[in-house]
Each structure stands twice: as C-alpha cells, then as structure tokens.
Amino acid sequence: MFIAHRGNNGMGFRENSVSAFMNCFNTSYIDGVEMDVRLTRDGVVVVSHGDLFDGKVIGKTKYSKLGIDSLDYVLSCLSNKKKIIIDVKGNDLGIVDKLYSVLVRYDYQFYICSFNYDIVSLFKEKYSTYKVGLIIGYMLNTDRINNSFDFNLIHYNLVKRIGNKESFVWTVNDKFVYDIVKKYSSFIITDKAYLLHE
C-alpha cells in the first residue's frame, strides 16, 4: 500500500498542494496521501511542511496574509476513498482543538500523527475515535516505539523494531529499501510510488 509523501509522485506538482493530492487520489496504485499541517497566528490550520511560507513565519502571521491553502479547503477538494495521514507540525497544543474542528466535518480515513508526543497524547485523550500515532525516527521518539497509540510512523532504518503494531514506514524512495521494508509493513510512505509500484 503506497502513501504519497506530501502528495509527491513525480508529476511536478508543488508538494502539499491541492493539485498534488488530487492527482494522487486519481492514481489507482496510490492508496493514500500524507500531508503536513501548522497553525497560523489567528488559529487557522494550514497545509505546509516548513514553518515559513513566502518568507513569512506561519505561526506569527495571520491566515489572510499568507496566501496558503487551509486544511479545510484541501479536504473539501478530496474524497473519502483513500487514507489521509496528517502530520501535525510545531509545538502549539492549541492546534489539537483547531484540527479536530476541521476533521469532524469530513467522513474520511484520517490518521493523525506527530513527532510531538504531547500533541498526539492530547489528541488521543480528547478525540479517541480517531486513529492517532507517533512519528519515530531521526533520533526522536526511538525510546517510545512501544506506546499506547493506534499506530506508528517509523523511519525505514528502524523497520526491524516495528513489532505487531500497525505501522507506516517512511520515506522509502528506492527499490532496494522497498524490497527490505515491505517484509515488515504493507504501508509504505514514498515520494516515488510511480517507481515502486511496478
């Protein structure tokens, strides 16, 4: 099962963009997308990996001054037929309620995750009907692989430590790594599903 990392699939679309996600939703061999979200100064959940957009710090700028897509707008352009993994960026716990207020409007297959243990803990505590997981890798959360969350997002270097928990392996972009990790998990996050699915 291939999950398109930030909507990437070698088609030239800007990552984390509506056009990238729509392309993935219309591609048969892609089973879902991963997207990154942040909170603007005035509490709008927007889709962005980095904390800067056009040179402006997202968390310190009002939504109307950014020209970036809100999560609500992105989701309104998609459908409920594929998995949507939402990677919550930053450390602002206020994003938990703001994110929920957007997600509750859509009957999609959401998986909520973050490197930030406090964010995923709070989301799981308050909104337990959603699947919530911890991102593990780059020396972060490696001591928390055995946790009480619904799933893990785990870097491919740690794939042998997955265990029995549902896990998504990131970011697998070549066939050599893919051939190794597919033995441990059927959920592969990749920028290159077009290359791996053949």
PEUR-V571153 format. One record per residue. SS is DSSP state (@ for helix, = for strand, . for the rest). PHI is phi in whole degrees, 0 to 359 (none if undefined). OMEGA is omega in whole degrees, -180 to 180 (none if undefined). Layout:
BEGIN
[[SS;PHI;OMEGA] [SS;PHI;OMEGA]]
END
This chain:
BEGIN
[[.;none;-177] [=;257;176] [=;249;-177] [=;282;-178] [=;294;-177] [.;57;-179] [.;79;-179] [.;284;173] [.;202;174] [.;70;-177] [.;256;175] [.;85;178] [.;279;175] [.;294;-179] [.;296;-178] [.;60;179] [.;250;178] [@;303;-178] [@;297;178] [@;296;-179] [@;294;180] [@;296;177] [@;300;179] [@;295;180] [@;292;178] [.;260;179] [.;253;-169] [.;297;-175] [.;275;176] [.;259;-174] [.;260;179] [=;177;179] [=;229;172] [=;247;178] [=;223;-178] [=;251;179] [=;232;177] [=;220;-179] [=;249;176] [.;281;180] [.;303;-178] [.;262;169] [.;84;175] [.;264;177] [=;277;-178] [=;242;-178] [=;262;180] [.;197;176] [.;280;-178] [.;278;180] [.;273;177] [=;246;172] [=;221;-176] [.;52;177] [.;81;-180] [=;254;177] [=;284;-175] [@;303;-177] [@;291;-180] [@;246;-175] [.;234;176] [.;291;-178] [@;305;-177] [@;296;-179] [@;264;-173] [.;260;-175] [.;69;-178] [.;244;-179] [.;285;173] [=;282;176] [@;299;-180] [@;302;180] [@;295;-180] [@;301;-179] [@;296;180] [@;294;-180] [.;269;-176] [.;256;179] [.;223;-175] [.;264;-173] [.;272;-178] [.;227;180] [=;288;176] [=;234;178] [=;264;-179] [=;249;180] [=;266;-177] [=;274;-178] [.;264;177] [.;84;-176] [.;235;-176] [.;279;-180] [.;296;178] [.;297;-180] [@;291;-176] [@;300;-180] [@;291;179] [@;295;178] [@;296;179] [@;302;-178] [@;297;175] [@;275;-175] [@;298;-174] [.;297;180] [.;277;-174] [.;234;178] [.;262;-177] [.;247;177] [=;271;-177] [=;273;170] [=;233;-176] [=;259;-178] [=;212;179] [=;193;166] [.;288;-175] [.;280;-177] [@;299;-179] [@;293;179] [@;294;-179] [@;291;177] [@;297;-180] [@;293;179] [@;297;180] [@;296;180] [@;294;-174] [@;272;-172] [.;228;-170] [.;289;178] [.;284;178] [.;268;173] [=;282;-176] [=;232;-178] [=;216;-179] [=;254;175] [=;268;-174] [=;233;178] [=;155;-178] [.;51;178] [.;68;179] [=;249;176] [.;63;-179] [@;293;176] [@;271;-177] [@;240;179] [.;300;176] [.;271;-177] [.;225;-176] [.;262;180] [.;281;-175] [.;284;-179] [=;202;172] [=;236;163] [=;256;-171] [=;233;180] [=;295;-175] [@;300;177] [@;294;-178] [@;252;-169] [@;300;-179] [@;289;180] [@;260;-174] [.;301;-176] [.;77;-175] [.;266;-177] [.;285;173] [.;303;-177] [=;219;173] [=;255;-179] [=;259;-179] [=;234;-37] [.;262;-172] [.;262;-174] [.;236;174] [.;219;-173] [@;293;179] [@;299;179] [@;294;-180] [@;302;-179] [@;298;177] [@;281;-171] [@;285;-178] [.;295;176] [.;286;-175] [.;254;-179] [.;208;177] [.;268;180] [=;255;-175] [=;243;175] [=;266;-172] [=;210;170] [.;270;-170] [.;226;177] [@;300;179] [@;300;180] [@;273;-173] [@;279;-172] [.;284;-175] [.;288;none]]
END
